[in-house]
């Protein structure tokens, strides 16, 4: 699916997923180094990834 054919919501969800993924990768600690993010923030990021996935699944189901 090209960018032109995606809805604004789909583009927003894709951007959120990409940016969050980059944040997670860039803040991942090396062995022996404390995590830069608090445990609460890590949980909130996981929850947000879950919400994005749920909404994307709803969009696919709406197409059926």
PQR file of N, CA, C, O and H, with PARSE charges and radii, in Angstrom:
ATOM      1  N   UNK A   1       0.852  -1.168   0.000 -0.4000 1.5000
ATOM      2  CA  UNK A   1       0.000   0.000   0.000 -0.0000 2.0000
ATOM      3  C   UNK A   1       0.905   1.240   0.000  0.5500 1.7000
ATOM      4  O   UNK A   1       1.739   1.404   0.890 -0.5500 1.4000
ATOM      5  N   UNK A   2       0.733   2.109  -1.000 -0.4000 1.5000
ATOM      6  CA  UNK A   2       1.534   3.318  -1.077 -0.0000 2.0000
ATOM      7  C   UNK A   2       1.059   4.364  -0.088  0.5500 1.7000
ATOM      8  O   UNK A   2      -0.061   4.305   0.420 -0.5500 1.4000
ATOM      9  H   UNK A   2       0.055   1.976  -1.723  0.4000 1.0000
ATOM     10  N   UNK A   3       1.932   5.318   0.173 -0.4000 1.5000
ATOM     11  CA  UNK A   3       1.597   6.384   1.125 -0.0000 2.0000
ATOM     12  C   UNK A   3       0.361   7.149   0.667  0.5500 1.7000
ATOM     13  O   UNK A   3      -0.456   7.564   1.489 -0.5500 1.4000
ATOM     14  H   UNK A   3       2.842   5.365  -0.240  0.4000 1.0000
ATOM     15  N   UNK A   4       0.223   7.337  -0.647 -0.4000 1.5000
ATOM     16  CA  UNK A   4      -0.909   8.097  -1.169 -0.0000 2.0000
ATOM     17  C   UNK A   4      -2.241   7.436  -0.854  0.5500 1.7000
ATOM     18  O   UNK A   4      -3.248   8.120  -0.673 -0.5500 1.4000
ATOM     19  H   UNK A   4       0.887   7.000  -1.314  0.4000 1.0000
ATOM     20  N   UNK A   5      -2.252   6.104  -0.788 -0.4000 1.5000
ATOM     21  CA  UNK A   5      -3.509   5.393  -0.576 -0.0000 2.0000
ATOM     22  C   UNK A   5      -3.802   5.137   0.906  0.5500 1.7000
ATOM     23  O   UNK A   5      -4.848   4.582   1.242 -0.5500 1.4000
ATOM     24  H   UNK A   5      -1.434   5.548  -0.936  0.4000 1.0000
ATOM     25  N   UNK A   6      -2.889   5.535   1.786 -0.4000 1.5000
ATOM     26  CA  UNK A   6      -3.117   5.346   3.215 -0.0000 2.0000
ATOM     27  C   UNK A   6      -3.909   6.526   3.776  0.5500 1.7000
ATOM     28  O   UNK A   6      -3.756   7.667   3.338 -0.5500 1.4000
ATOM     29  H   UNK A   6      -2.039   5.986   1.513  0.4000 1.0000
ATOM     30  N   UNK A   7      -4.749   6.223   4.744 -0.4000 1.5000
ATOM     31  CA  UNK A   7      -5.484   7.291   5.405 -0.0000 2.0000
ATOM     32  C   UNK A   7      -4.548   8.064   6.324  0.5500 1.7000
ATOM     33  O   UNK A   7      -3.457   7.603   6.657 -0.5500 1.4000
ATOM     34  H   UNK A   7      -4.873   5.297   5.100  0.4000 1.0000
ATOM     35  N   UNK A   8      -4.990   9.232   6.719 -0.4000 1.5000
ATOM     36  CA  UNK A   8      -4.195  10.040   7.641 -0.0000 2.0000
ATOM     37  C   UNK A   8      -3.944   9.260   8.930  0.5500 1.7000
ATOM     38  O   UNK A   8      -2.840   9.302   9.471 -0.5500 1.4000
ATOM     39  H   UNK A   8      -5.877   9.607   6.448  0.4000 1.0000
ATOM     40  N   UNK A   9      -4.959   8.548   9.428 -0.4000 1.5000
ATOM     41  CA  UNK A   9      -4.791   7.767  10.660 -0.0000 2.0000
ATOM     42  C   UNK A   9      -3.737   6.684  10.474  0.5500 1.7000
ATOM     43  O   UNK A   9      -2.918   6.461  11.365 -0.5500 1.4000
ATOM     44  H   UNK A   9      -5.857   8.513   8.988  0.4000 1.0000
ATOM     45  N   UNK A  10      -3.746   6.012   9.332 -0.4000 1.5000
ATOM     46  CA  UNK A  10      -2.740   4.971   9.080 -0.0000 2.0000
ATOM     47  C   UNK A  10      -1.340   5.569   9.056  0.5500 1.7000
ATOM     48  O   UNK A  10      -0.403   4.970   9.586 -0.5500 1.4000
ATOM     49  H   UNK A  10      -4.411   6.193   8.608  0.4000 1.0000
ATOM     50  N   UNK A  11      -1.186   6.739   8.450 -0.4000 1.5000
ATOM     51  CA  UNK A  11       0.127   7.387   8.405 -0.0000 2.0000
ATOM     52  C   UNK A  11       0.568   7.797   9.809  0.5500 1.7000
ATOM     53  O   UNK A  11       1.744   7.670  10.149 -0.5500 1.4000
ATOM     54  H   UNK A  11      -1.946   7.225   8.020  0.4000 1.0000
ATOM     55  N   UNK A  12      -0.364   8.286  10.622 -0.4000 1.5000
ATOM     56  CA  UNK A  12      -0.046   8.664  12.000 -0.0000 2.0000
ATOM     57  C   UNK A  12       0.394   7.439  12.794  0.5500 1.7000
ATOM     58  O   UNK A  12       1.399   7.493  13.502 -0.5500 1.4000
ATOM     59  H   UNK A  12      -1.320   8.389  10.345  0.4000 1.0000
ATOM     60  N   UNK A  13      -0.342   6.343  12.686 -0.4000 1.5000
ATOM     61  CA  UNK A  13       0.009   5.124  13.412 -0.0000 2.0000
ATOM     62  C   UNK A  13       1.379   4.598  12.987  0.5500 1.7000
ATOM     63  O   UNK A  13       2.174   4.164  13.821 -0.5500 1.4000
ATOM     64  H   UNK A  13      -1.159   6.299  12.111  0.4000 1.0000
ATOM     65  N   UNK A  14       1.643   4.642  11.683 -0.4000 1.5000
ATOM     66  CA  UNK A  14       2.944   4.181  11.186 -0.0000 2.0000
ATOM     67  C   UNK A  14       4.069   5.070  11.723  0.5500 1.7000
ATOM     68  O   UNK A  14       5.120   4.570  12.124 -0.5500 1.4000
ATOM     69  H   UNK A  14       0.997   4.995  11.006  0.4000 1.0000
ATOM     70  N   UNK A  15       3.849   6.378  11.731 -0.4000 1.5000
ATOM     71  CA  UNK A  15       4.863   7.311  12.246 -0.0000 2.0000
ATOM     72  C   UNK A  15       5.091   7.083  13.735  0.5500 1.7000
ATOM     73  O   UNK A  15       6.236   7.073  14.188 -0.5500 1.4000
ATOM     74  H   UNK A  15       2.996   6.785  11.405  0.4000 1.0000
ATOM     75  N   UNK A  16       4.015   6.899  14.506 -0.4000 1.5000
ATOM     76  CA  UNK A  16       4.145   6.637  15.938 -0.0000 2.0000
ATOM     77  C   UNK A  16       4.954   5.372  16.185  0.5500 1.7000
ATOM     78  O   UNK A  16       5.856   5.355  17.022 -0.5500 1.4000
ATOM     79  H   UNK A  16       3.085   6.907  14.138  0.4000 1.0000
ATOM     80  N   UNK A  17       4.627   4.321  15.455 -0.4000 1.5000
ATOM     81  CA  UNK A  17       5.337   3.045  15.613 -0.0000 2.0000
ATOM     82  C   UNK A  17       6.821   3.218  15.282  0.5500 1.7000
ATOM     83  O   UNK A  17       7.678   2.708  16.004 -0.5500 1.4000
ATOM     84  H   UNK A  17       3.894   4.335  14.775  0.4000 1.0000
ATOM     85  N   UNK A  18       7.128   3.929  14.205 -0.4000 1.5000
ATOM     86  CA  UNK A  18       8.509   4.133  13.781 -0.0000 2.0000
ATOM     87  C   UNK A  18       9.293   4.948  14.804  0.5500 1.7000
ATOM     88  O   UNK A  18      10.399   4.571  15.191 -0.5500 1.4000
ATOM     89  H   UNK A  18       6.433   4.343  13.618  0.4000 1.0000
ATOM     90  N   UNK A  19       8.714   6.070  15.243 -0.4000 1.5000
ATOM     91  CA  UNK A  19       9.412   6.938  16.195 -0.0000 2.0000
ATOM     92  C   UNK A  19       9.605   6.227  17.533  0.5500 1.7000
ATOM     93  O   UNK A  19      10.686   6.292  18.118 -0.5500 1.4000
ATOM     94  H   UNK A  19       7.815   6.376  14.929  0.4000 1.0000
ATOM     95  N   UNK A  20       8.568   5.553  18.018 -0.4000 1.5000
ATOM     96  CA  UNK A  20       8.706   4.815  19.280 -0.0000 2.0000
ATOM     97  C   UNK A  20       9.776   3.732  19.166  0.5500 1.7000
ATOM     98  O   UNK A  20      10.577   3.544  20.082 -0.5500 1.4000
ATOM     99  H   UNK A  20       7.690   5.501  17.543  0.4000 1.0000
ATOM    100  N   UNK A  21       9.785   3.025  18.044 -0.4000 1.5000
ATOM    101  CA  UNK A  21      10.791   1.992  17.834 -0.0000 2.0000
ATOM    102  C   UNK A  21      12.200   2.570  17.843  0.5500 1.7000
ATOM    103  O   UNK A  21      13.121   1.978  18.406 -0.5500 1.4000
ATOM    104  H   UNK A  21       9.134   3.177  17.300  0.4000 1.0000
ATOM    105  N   UNK A  22      12.361   3.738  17.210 -0.4000 1.5000
ATOM    106  CA  UNK A  22      13.667   4.391  17.203 -0.0000 2.0000
ATOM    107  C   UNK A  22      14.076   4.825  18.608  0.5500 1.7000
ATOM    108  O   UNK A  22      15.238   4.680  18.987 -0.5500 1.4000
ATOM    109  H   UNK A  22      11.613   4.218  16.753  0.4000 1.0000
ATOM    110  N   UNK A  23      13.137   5.353  19.375 -0.4000 1.5000
ATOM    111  CA  UNK A  23      13.428   5.756  20.758 -0.0000 2.0000
ATOM    112  C   UNK A  23      13.887   4.549  21.564  0.5500 1.7000
ATOM    113  O   UNK A  23      14.871   4.624  22.300 -0.5500 1.4000
ATOM    114  H   UNK A  23      12.193   5.472  19.067  0.4000 1.0000
ATOM    115  N   UNK A  24      13.173   3.437  21.426 -0.4000 1.5000
ATOM    116  CA  UNK A  24      13.530   2.218  22.165 -0.0000 2.0000
ATOM    117  C   UNK A  24      14.931   1.757  21.777  0.5500 1.7000
ATOM    118  O   UNK A  24      15.736   1.426  22.647 -0.5500 1.4000
ATOM    119  H   UNK A  24      12.373   3.376  20.828  0.4000 1.0000
ATOM    120  N   UNK A  25      15.230   1.732  20.468 -0.4000 1.5000
ATOM    121  CA  UNK A  25      16.553   1.294  20.020 -0.0000 2.0000
ATOM    122  C   UNK A  25      17.653   2.228  20.520  0.5500 1.7000
ATOM    123  O   UNK A  25      18.699   1.773  20.984 -0.5500 1.4000
ATOM    124  H   UNK A  25      14.575   2.000  19.761  0.4000 1.0000
ATOM    125  N   UNK A  26      17.412   3.528  20.423 -0.4000 1.5000
ATOM    126  CA  UNK A  26      18.451   4.497  20.778 -0.0000 2.0000
ATOM    127  C   UNK A  26      18.685   4.594  22.282  0.5500 1.7000
ATOM    128  O   UNK A  26      19.752   5.034  22.708 -0.5500 1.4000
ATOM    129  H   UNK A  26      16.563   3.897  20.046  0.4000 1.0000
ATOM    130  N   UNK A  27      17.720   4.195  23.083 -0.4000 1.5000
ATOM    131  CA  UNK A  27      17.878   4.273  24.540 -0.0000 2.0000
ATOM    132  C   UNK A  27      18.141   2.914  25.168  0.5500 1.7000
ATOM    133  O   UNK A  27      18.238   2.804  26.390 -0.5500 1.4000
ATOM    134  H   UNK A  27      16.853   3.837  22.737  0.4000 1.0000
ATOM    135  N   UNK A  28      18.258   1.872  24.338 -0.4000 1.5000
ATOM    136  CA  UNK A  28      18.533   0.530  24.879 -0.0000 2.0000
ATOM    137  C   UNK A  28      19.914   0.544  25.534  0.5500 1.7000
ATOM    138  O   UNK A  28      20.896   0.948  24.911 -0.5500 1.4000
ATOM    139  H   UNK A  28      18.179   1.961  23.345  0.4000 1.0000
ATOM    140  N   UNK A  29      19.987   0.107  26.783 -0.4000 1.5000
ATOM    141  CA  UNK A  29      21.266   0.153  27.497 -0.0000 2.0000
ATOM    142  C   UNK A  29      22.214  -0.951  27.035  0.5500 1.7000
ATOM    143  O   UNK A  29      21.793  -2.032  26.623 -0.5500 1.4000
ATOM    144  H   UNK A  29      19.189  -0.221  27.289  0.4000 1.0000
ATOM    145  N   UNK A  30      23.481  -0.646  27.116 -0.4000 1.5000
ATOM    146  CA  UNK A  30      24.499  -1.670  26.890 -0.0000 2.0000
ATOM    147  C   UNK A  30      24.603  -2.482  28.170  0.5500 1.7000
ATOM    148  O   UNK A  30      24.200  -2.012  29.234 -0.5500 1.4000
ATOM    149  H   UNK A  30      23.822   0.233  27.450  0.4000 1.0000
ATOM    150  N   UNK A  31      25.138  -3.696  28.084 -0.4000 1.5000
ATOM    151  CA  UNK A  31      25.284  -4.511  29.293 -0.0000 2.0000
ATOM    152  C   UNK A  31      26.023  -3.751  30.399  0.5500 1.7000
ATOM    153  O   UNK A  31      27.078  -3.159  30.170 -0.5500 1.4000
ATOM    154  H   UNK A  31      25.466  -4.078  27.220  0.4000 1.0000
ATOM    155  N   UNK A  32      25.451  -3.783  31.580 -0.4000 1.5000
ATOM    156  CA  UNK A  32      26.060  -3.138  32.734 -0.0000 2.0000
ATOM    157  C   UNK A  32      25.740  -1.665  32.890  0.5500 1.7000
ATOM    158  O   UNK A  32      26.125  -1.048  33.884 -0.5500 1.4000
ATOM    159  H   UNK A  32      24.594  -4.264  31.766  0.4000 1.0000
ATOM    160  N   UNK A  33      25.042  -1.097  31.923 -0.4000 1.5000
ATOM    161  CA  UNK A  33      24.685   0.324  31.982 -0.0000 2.0000
ATOM    162  C   UNK A  33      23.211   0.425  32.386  0.5500 1.7000
ATOM    163  O   UNK A  33      22.374  -0.292  31.838 -0.5500 1.4000
ATOM    164  H   UNK A  33      24.730  -1.598  31.116  0.4000 1.0000
ATOM    165  N   UNK A  34      22.885   1.305  33.337 -0.4000 1.5000
ATOM    166  CA  UNK A  34      21.483   1.440  33.738 -0.0000 2.0000
ATOM    167  C   UNK A  34      20.616   1.942  32.580  0.5500 1.7000
ATOM    168  O   UNK A  34      21.074   2.669  31.698 -0.5500 1.4000
ATOM    169  H   UNK A  34      23.565   1.888  33.782  0.4000 1.0000
ATOM    170  N   UNK A  35      19.373   1.534  32.617 -0.4000 1.5000
ATOM    171  CA  UNK A  35      18.412   1.935  31.595 -0.0000 2.0000
ATOM    172  C   UNK A  35      18.142   3.438  31.703  0.5500 1.7000
ATOM    173  O   UNK A  35      18.025   3.974  32.805 -0.5500 1.4000
ATOM    174  H   UNK A  35      19.001   0.943  33.333  0.4000 1.0000
ATOM    175  N   UNK A  36      18.045   4.112  30.561 -0.4000 1.5000
ATOM    176  CA  UNK A  36      17.792   5.560  30.539 -0.0000 2.0000
ATOM    177  C   UNK A  36      16.333   5.883  30.855  0.5500 1.7000
ATOM    178  O   UNK A  36      16.023   6.982  31.314 -0.5500 1.4000
ATOM    179  H   UNK A  36      18.140   3.677  29.666  0.4000 1.0000
ATOM    180  N   UNK A  37      15.450   4.935  30.613 -0.4000 1.5000
ATOM    181  CA  UNK A  37      14.021   5.162  30.821 -0.0000 2.0000
ATOM    182  C   UNK A  37      13.564   4.479  32.113  0.5500 1.7000
ATOM    183  O   UNK A  37      14.068   3.418  32.480 -0.5500 1.4000
ATOM    184  H   UNK A  37      15.702   4.042  30.240  0.4000 1.0000
ATOM    185  N   UNK A  38      12.617   5.096  32.784 -0.4000 1.5000
ATOM    186  CA  UNK A  38      12.077   4.486  33.994 -0.0000 2.0000
ATOM    187  C   UNK A  38      11.228   3.270  33.626  0.5500 1.7000
ATOM    188  O   UNK A  38      10.788   3.135  32.485 -0.5500 1.4000
ATOM    189  H   UNK A  38      12.207   5.958  32.486  0.4000 1.0000
ATOM    190  N   UNK A  39      11.004   2.396  34.591 -0.4000 1.5000
ATOM    191  CA  UNK A  39      10.173   1.212  34.350 -0.0000 2.0000
ATOM    192  C   UNK A  39       8.759   1.622  33.949  0.5500 1.7000
ATOM    193  O   UNK A  39       8.153   0.983  33.089 -0.5500 1.4000
ATOM    194  H   UNK A  39      11.362   2.505  35.518  0.4000 1.0000
ATOM    195  N   UNK A  40       8.227   2.676  34.558 -0.4000 1.5000
ATOM    196  CA  UNK A  40       6.883   3.163  34.200 -0.0000 2.0000
ATOM    197  C   UNK A  40       6.832   3.598  32.736  0.5500 1.7000
ATOM    198  O   UNK A  40       5.857   3.322  32.037 -0.5500 1.4000
ATOM    199  H   UNK A  40       8.719   3.196  35.257  0.4000 1.0000
ATOM    200  N   UNK A  41       7.878   4.276  32.277 -0.4000 1.5000
ATOM    201  CA  UNK A  41       7.921   4.721  30.883 -0.0000 2.0000
ATOM    202  C   UNK A  41       8.002   3.528  29.944  0.5500 1.7000
ATOM    203  O   UNK A  41       7.356   3.523  28.896 -0.5500 1.4000
ATOM    204  H   UNK A  41       8.670   4.500  32.845  0.4000 1.0000
ATOM    205  N   UNK A  42       8.781   2.527  30.299 -0.4000 1.5000
ATOM    206  CA  UNK A  42       8.894   1.320  29.479 -0.0000 2.0000
ATOM    207  C   UNK A  42       7.533   0.642  29.365  0.5500 1.7000
ATOM    208  O   UNK A  42       7.144   0.210  28.279 -0.5500 1.4000
ATOM    209  H   UNK A  42       9.307   2.531  31.150  0.4000 1.0000
ATOM    210  N   UNK A  43       6.820   0.547  30.457 -0.4000 1.5000
ATOM    211  CA  UNK A  43       5.485  -0.063  30.444 -0.0000 2.0000
ATOM    212  C   UNK A  43       4.537   0.759  29.567  0.5500 1.7000
ATOM    213  O   UNK A  43       3.755   0.201  28.797 -0.5500 1.4000
ATOM    214  H   UNK A  43       7.135   0.897  31.339  0.4000 1.0000
ATOM    215  N   UNK A  44       4.611   2.079  29.688 -0.4000 1.5000
ATOM    216  CA  UNK A  44       3.738   2.941  28.885 -0.0000 2.0000
ATOM    217  C   UNK A  44       4.054   2.803  27.396  0.5500 1.7000
ATOM    218  O   UNK A  44       3.141   2.821  26.570 -0.5500 1.4000
ATOM    219  H   UNK A  44       5.246   2.532  30.313  0.4000 1.0000
ATOM    220  N   UNK A  45       5.322   2.667  27.046 -0.4000 1.5000
ATOM    221  CA  UNK A  45       5.694   2.467  25.643 -0.0000 2.0000
ATOM    222  C   UNK A  45       5.147   1.137  25.139  0.5500 1.7000
ATOM    223  O   UNK A  45       4.609   1.067  24.034 -0.5500 1.4000
ATOM    224  H   UNK A  45       6.063   2.653  27.717  0.4000 1.0000
ATOM    225  N   UNK A  46       5.282   0.080  25.942 -0.4000 1.5000
ATOM    226  CA  UNK A  46       4.718  -1.226  25.553 -0.0000 2.0000
ATOM    227  C   UNK A  46       3.212  -1.125  25.352  0.5500 1.7000
ATOM    228  O   UNK A  46       2.668  -1.651  24.381 -0.5500 1.4000
ATOM    229  H   UNK A  46       5.720   0.137  26.839  0.4000 1.0000
ATOM    230  N   UNK A  47       2.545  -0.444  26.280 -0.4000 1.5000
ATOM    231  CA  UNK A  47       1.095  -0.268  26.170 -0.0000 2.0000
ATOM    232  C   UNK A  47       0.726   0.489  24.894  0.5500 1.7000
ATOM    233  O   UNK A  47      -0.247   0.149  24.220 -0.5500 1.4000
ATOM    234  H   UNK A  47       2.987  -0.016  27.069  0.4000 1.0000
ATOM    235  N   UNK A  48       1.507   1.513  24.571 -0.4000 1.5000
ATOM    236  CA  UNK A  48       1.235   2.296  23.370 -0.0000 2.0000
ATOM    237  C   UNK A  48       1.438   1.461  22.115  0.5500 1.7000
ATOM    238  O   UNK A  48       0.642   1.548  21.181 -0.5500 1.4000
ATOM    239  H   UNK A  48       2.297   1.789  25.118  0.4000 1.0000
ATOM    240  N   UNK A  49       2.500   0.646  22.079 -0.4000 1.5000
ATOM    241  CA  UNK A  49       2.678  -0.270  20.950 -0.0000 2.0000
ATOM    242  C   UNK A  49       1.463  -1.197  20.828  0.5500 1.7000
ATOM    243  O   UNK A  49       1.002  -1.482  19.722 -0.5500 1.4000
ATOM    244  H   UNK A  49       3.147   0.575  22.838  0.4000 1.0000
ATOM    245  N   UNK A  50       0.950  -1.663  21.968 -0.4000 1.5000
ATOM    246  CA  UNK A  50      -0.233  -2.521  21.954 -0.0000 2.0000
ATOM    247  C   UNK A  50      -1.460  -1.809  21.413  0.5500 1.7000
ATOM    248  O   UNK A  50      -2.217  -2.384  20.631 -0.5500 1.4000
ATOM    249  H   UNK A  50       1.325  -1.431  22.866  0.4000 1.0000
ATOM    250  N   UNK A  51      -1.665  -0.563  21.821 -0.4000 1.5000
ATOM    251  CA  UNK A  51      -2.802   0.216  21.327 -0.0000 2.0000
ATOM    252  C   UNK A  51      -2.697   0.458  19.825  0.5500 1.7000
ATOM    253  O   UNK A  51      -3.689   0.373  19.102 -0.5500 1.4000
ATOM    254  H   UNK A  51      -1.050  -0.096  22.456  0.4000 1.0000
ATOM    255  N   UNK A  52      -1.486   0.761  19.366 -0.4000 1.5000
ATOM    256  CA  UNK A  52      -1.280   0.968  17.932 -0.0000 2.0000
ATOM    257  C   UNK A  52      -1.629  -0.311  17.177  0.5500 1.7000
ATOM    258  O   UNK A  52      -2.327  -0.268  16.164 -0.5500 1.4000
ATOM    259  H   UNK A  52      -0.680   0.830  19.954  0.4000 1.0000
ATOM    260  N   UNK A  53      -1.146  -1.444  17.669 -0.4000 1.5000
ATOM    261  CA  UNK A  53      -1.419  -2.732  17.015 -0.0000 2.0000
ATOM    262  C   UNK A  53      -2.912  -3.045  17.006  0.5500 1.7000
ATOM    263  O   UNK A  53      -3.440  -3.536  16.008 -0.5500 1.4000
ATOM    264  H   UNK A  53      -0.579  -1.480  18.492  0.4000 1.0000
ATOM    265  N   UNK A  54      -3.593  -2.761  18.120 -0.4000 1.5000
ATOM    266  CA  UNK A  54      -5.038  -3.002  18.184 -0.0000 2.0000
ATOM    267  C   UNK A  54      -5.780  -2.156  17.153  0.5500 1.7000
ATOM    268  O   UNK A  54      -6.677  -2.649  16.469 -0.5500 1.4000
ATOM    269  H   UNK A  54      -3.163  -2.363  18.931  0.4000 1.0000
ATOM    270  N   UNK A  55      -5.405  -0.889  17.044 -0.4000 1.5000
ATOM    271  CA  UNK A  55      -6.090   0.003  16.098 -0.0000 2.0000
ATOM    272  C   UNK A  55      -5.807  -0.418  14.664  0.5500 1.7000
ATOM    273  O   UNK A  55      -6.695  -0.372  13.812 -0.5500 1.4000
ATOM    274  H   UNK A  55      -4.676  -0.489  17.599  0.4000 1.0000
ATOM    275  N   UNK A  56      -4.561  -0.830  14.395 -0.4000 1.5000
ATOM    276  CA  UNK A  56      -4.239  -1.297  13.050 -0.0000 2.0000
ATOM    277  C   UNK A  56      -5.049  -2.548  12.704  0.5500 1.7000
ATOM    278  O   UNK A  56      -5.509  -2.696  11.572 -0.5500 1.4000
ATOM    279  H   UNK A  56      -3.840  -0.866  15.087  0.4000 1.0000
ATOM    280  N   UNK A  57      -5.223  -3.440  13.668 -0.4000 1.5000
ATOM    281  CA  UNK A  57      -6.023  -4.648  13.448 -0.0000 2.0000
ATOM    282  C   UNK A  57      -7.487  -4.289  13.193  0.5500 1.7000
ATOM    283  O   UNK A  57      -8.145  -4.907  12.356 -0.5500 1.4000
ATOM    284  H   UNK A  57      -4.849  -3.320  14.588  0.4000 1.0000
ATOM    285  N   UNK A  58      -7.991  -3.294  13.916 -0.4000 1.5000
ATOM    286  CA  UNK A  58      -9.375  -2.840  13.690 -0.0000 2.0000
ATOM    287  C   UNK A  58      -9.535  -2.280  12.280  0.5500 1.7000
ATOM    288  O   UNK A  58     -10.552  -2.513  11.627 -0.5500 1.4000
ATOM    289  H   UNK A  58      -7.456  -2.792  14.596  0.4000 1.0000
ATOM    290  N   UNK A  59      -8.535  -1.546  11.817 -0.4000 1.5000
ATOM    291  CA  UNK A  59      -8.606  -0.986  10.477 -0.0000 2.0000
ATOM    292  C   UNK A  59      -8.651  -2.088   9.429  0.5500 1.7000
ATOM    293  O   UNK A  59      -9.409  -2.004   8.463 -0.5500 1.4000
ATOM    294  H   UNK A  59      -7.709  -1.357  12.347  0.4000 1.0000
ATOM    295  N   UNK A  60      -7.834  -3.123   9.624 -0.4000 1.5000
ATOM    296  CA  UNK A  60      -7.825  -4.252   8.684 -0.0000 2.0000
ATOM    297  C   UNK A  60      -9.188  -4.956   8.713  0.5500 1.7000
ATOM    298  O   UNK A  60      -9.729  -5.321   7.670 -0.5500 1.4000
ATOM    299  H   UNK A  60      -7.218  -3.191  10.408  0.4000 1.0000
ATOM    300  N   UNK A  61      -9.730  -5.140   9.912 -0.4000 1.5000
ATOM    301  CA  UNK A  61     -11.030  -5.810  10.052 -0.0000 2.0000
ATOM    302  C   UNK A  61     -12.126  -4.982   9.389  0.5500 1.7000
ATOM    303  O   UNK A  61     -13.065  -5.543   8.823 -0.5500 1.4000
ATOM    304  H   UNK A  61      -9.290  -4.843  10.760  0.4000 1.0000
ATOM    305  N   UNK A  62     -12.020  -3.660   9.451 -0.4000 1.5000
ATOM    306  CA  UNK A  62     -13.020  -2.789   8.829 -0.0000 2.0000
ATOM    307  C   UNK A  62     -13.008  -2.916   7.304  0.5500 1.7000
ATOM    308  O   UNK A  62     -14.023  -2.670   6.653 -0.5500 1.4000
ATOM    309  H   UNK A  62     -11.258  -3.204   9.911  0.4000 1.0000
ATOM    310  N   UNK A  63     -11.863  -3.300   6.736 -0.4000 1.5000
ATOM    311  CA  UNK A  63     -11.756  -3.459   5.290 -0.0000 2.0000
ATOM    312  C   UNK A  63     -12.432  -4.739   4.813  0.5500 1.7000
ATOM    313  O   UNK A  63     -12.822  -4.848   3.650 -0.5500 1.4000
ATOM    314  H   UNK A  63     -11.039  -3.500   7.266  0.4000 1.0000
ATOM    315  N   UNK A  64     -12.567  -5.702   5.713 -0.4000 1.5000
ATOM    316  CA  UNK A  64     -13.184  -7.004   5.341 -0.0000 2.0000
ATOM    317  C   UNK A  64     -14.668  -6.921   5.215  0.5500 1.7000
ATOM    318  O   UNK A  64     -15.318  -7.921   4.912 -0.5500 1.4000
ATOM    319  H   UNK A  64     -12.250  -5.613   6.657  0.4000 1.0000
TER
END
